[in-house]
């Protein structure tokens, strides 16, 4: 499976939303799956240097 920057970012955001946007926190199987998708933002330079166009992502 190829590395996908968009999916990586989406997985990280989903995990953060799961943790911080829910008033009640109960770790279910679905929650565990979402949290396992978090892998940090270190490899995503687009966080510090956002793309202006979709084609910038490929650089």
PyMOL commands that set and color helices and strands:
alter all, ss='L'
color gray80, all
select helices_A, chain A and resi 5-20+29-36+45-47+54-58
alter helices_A, ss='H'
color red, helices_A
deselect
rebuild
show_as cartoon
